[in-house]
């Protein structure tokens, strides 16, 4: 069984309150963890400086799927989506989903 990660890369909008952005991300972290994800937040320091990466890791693609199903049916997560979009704090850059290749 291979590990799976899903990453959401975003960038703070000019003038954004970084403390508020991190707090909003913390809310998402709690929801992802509630549904089984191992979550971390990264700040890019080489390359696309200023980007942040929200990373969720799973033991299998089945666990990722179960977590996504649970999140999408969680009223608190749907409320967070609305709050996040309306905040105007950041913009989406890209998303990646990667599977570990055992070597």
Buried (B, 14 or more C-beta within 10 A) or exposed (E): EEBBBBBBBBBBEEEBEEEEBBEBBEBBBEBBEBBBBEBEEEEBEEEEEEBBBBBBBBBEBEBBEBBBEBBEEBEEBEEBBEEBEEBEBBEEBEEEEEEEEEE
